[in-house]
Amino acid sequence: MEKKTRLDKIDRKIIEVLQKDGRISFQKLSERVNLTARPCLERVRNMERTGVIRGYTALIEFPEPEHAFIIQAQVALADHGRSQAAFVREVQHTEEVLDCWLVSGSFDFLARIGCRDVDHYRRLADSWLASKKFRVDRIVTITELQAIKRA
């Protein structure tokens, strides 16, 4: 595995531009970071090769709210040593779970969940709480009201 290189000011500017527009042409990218196209392309390819840039995604905003109700749920497992793997499998296969992170602190996971309405979320949460496979101790939630900044 190749050693990651240090990021200089130009690399950071390239990353900043790509985070806002991952489909920008290399010509436009090089102009935005005041570099000629070839060295700019080499820097991007190097950051891809070393894992600094892991991929490119599309942020989707559906015209009709498929997930009108977005919840961020902090999930604590009663016995995370035994049930963590089962819970990970569950969230990876649960369509409503948009994002999920293993976290440190008083909770084991932070999940971003998209549902049609509060009853849809309640049914999902109740199924997790009732499951003997992953023994959820508690779920603390907050509701997203408005996106202020998304990367």
URLINKA-V818142 format. One record per residue. N is the residue number from 1. RES is the residue in three letters. OMEGA is omega in radians with two decimals (* if undefined). D_LAST is the distance of its C-alpha to the last C-alpha in Angstrom with 2 decimals. Layout:
N_RES_OMEGA_D_LAST + N_RES_OMEGA_D_LAST
This chain:
1_MET_-3.09_28.06 + 2_GLU_3.12_27.16 + 3_LYS_3.13_26.41 + 4_LYS_3.13_22.96 + 5_THR_3.07_23.37 + 6_ARG_3.12_22.36 + 7_LEU_3.08_19.52 + 8_ASP_-3.07_20.94 + 9_LYS_-3.14_19.71 + 10_ILE_3.10_19.47 + 11_ASP_-3.13_17.54 + 12_ARG_3.10_14.90 + 13_LYS_3.08_14.86 + 14_ILE_3.14_14.65 + 15_ILE_3.14_11.58 + 16_GLU_3.13_9.93 + 17_VAL_-3.12_11.20 + 18_LEU_3.10_10.35 + 19_GLN_3.14_6.58 + 20_LYS_-3.11_7.18 + 21_ASP_-3.13_10.14 + 22_GLY_-3.13_11.09 + 23_ARG_-3.14_14.35 + 24_ILE_3.11_15.62 + 25_SER_3.12_19.20 + 26_PHE_3.10_20.35 + 27_GLN_3.13_22.67 + 28_LYS_3.10_20.13 + 29_LEU_-3.12_17.87 + 30_SER_3.09_21.04 + 31_GLU_-3.11_21.97 + 32_ARG_-3.11_18.73 + 33_VAL_3.10_19.29 + 34_ASN_-3.13_23.08 + 35_LEU_3.07_24.15 + 36_THR_-2.99_26.31 + 37_ALA_-3.06_24.97 + 38_ARG_3.10_26.71 + 39_PRO_3.10_25.59 + 40_CYS_3.10_21.98 + 41_LEU_3.13_22.28 + 42_GLU_3.11_23.99 + 43_ARG_3.13_21.31 + 44_VAL_-3.13_18.59 + 45_ARG_3.11_21.12 + 46_ASN_3.13_21.99 + 47_MET_3.05_18.48 + 48_GLU_-3.10_18.33 + 49_ARG_-3.11_21.85 + 50_THR_3.08_21.31 + 51_GLY_3.06_18.25 + 52_VAL_3.01_15.82 + 53_ILE_-3.06_14.00 + 54_ARG_-3.13_14.51 + 55_GLY_-3.12_13.55 + 56_TYR_-3.11_11.72 + 57_THR_3.04_10.48 + 58_ALA_3.02_10.55 + 59_LEU_-3.02_8.71 + 60_ILE_3.02_11.97 + 61_GLU_-3.10_13.39 + 62_PHE_-3.13_17.02 + 63_PRO_3.04_19.66 + 64_GLU_-3.05_21.47 + 65_PRO_3.05_19.91 + 66_GLU_3.11_20.49 + 67_HIS_-3.09_19.00 + 68_ALA_-3.04_20.26 + 69_PHE_-3.13_20.26 + 70_ILE_-3.10_17.20 + 71_ILE_2.89_18.31 + 72_GLN_-3.05_16.97 + 73_ALA_3.00_20.04 + 74_GLN_-3.03_21.25 + 75_VAL_3.07_23.92 + 76_ALA_3.10_26.86 + 77_LEU_-3.13_29.32 + 78_ALA_-3.11_32.99 + 79_ASP_-3.00_33.60 + 80_HIS_3.11_30.39 + 81_GLY_-3.12_32.49 + 82_ARG_-2.98_34.15 + 83_SER_-3.10_31.64 + 84_GLN_-3.11_28.24 + 85_ALA_3.13_28.61 + 86_ALA_3.13_29.73 + 87_PHE_3.09_26.84 + 88_VAL_3.11_24.33 + 89_ARG_-3.14_26.22 + 90_GLU_-3.08_26.20 + 91_VAL_3.10_22.46 + 92_GLN_-3.12_21.92 + 93_HIS_3.12_24.36 + 94_THR_-3.07_23.49 + 95_GLU_-3.10_21.85 + 96_GLU_-3.14_20.66 + 97_VAL_-3.10_18.57 + 98_LEU_3.14_15.04 + 99_ASP_3.07_13.75 + 100_CYS_3.13_16.06 + 101_TRP_2.92_16.37 + 102_LEU_-3.05_19.69 + 103_VAL_3.05_19.75 + 104_SER_3.14_22.48 + 105_GLY_-3.06_24.37 + 106_SER_3.07_26.34 + 107_PHE_-3.13_24.33 + 108_ASP_-3.06_23.85 + 109_PHE_2.94_20.77 + 110_LEU_-3.11_17.77 + 111_ALA_3.04_17.25 + 112_ARG_-2.95_15.16 + 113_ILE_3.11_17.84 + 114_GLY_-3.12_18.19 + 115_CYS_3.11_21.76 + 116_ARG_-3.09_23.95 + 117_ASP_-3.08_25.44 + 118_VAL_3.12_26.51 + 119_ASP_3.07_29.43 + 120_HIS_3.10_27.33 + 121_TYR_-3.09_25.31 + 122_ARG_3.12_28.65 + 123_ARG_3.11_30.20 + 124_LEU_-3.13_27.42 + 125_ALA_3.12_27.59 + 126_ASP_3.13_31.39 + 127_SER_3.09_31.50 + 128_TRP_-3.12_29.51 + 129_LEU_-3.13_31.75 + 130_ALA_-3.06_34.85 + 131_SER_3.06_34.06 + 132_LYS_-3.14_36.38 + 133_LYS_-3.08_34.33 + 134_PHE_2.97_31.50 + 135_ARG_3.09_33.15 + 136_VAL_3.12_30.36 + 137_ASP_3.13_31.61 + 138_ARG_3.07_29.28 + 139_ILE_3.07_26.10 + 140_VAL_-3.02_24.56 + 141_THR_2.91_22.15 + 142_ILE_-3.12_20.11 + 143_THR_3.05_19.19 + 144_GLU_3.13_15.93 + 145_LEU_-3.09_17.22 + 146_GLN_3.06_14.47 + 147_ALA_3.11_10.71 + 148_ILE_3.10_10.37 + 149_LYS_3.07_6.74 + 150_ARG_3.12_3.77 + 151_ALA_*_0.00
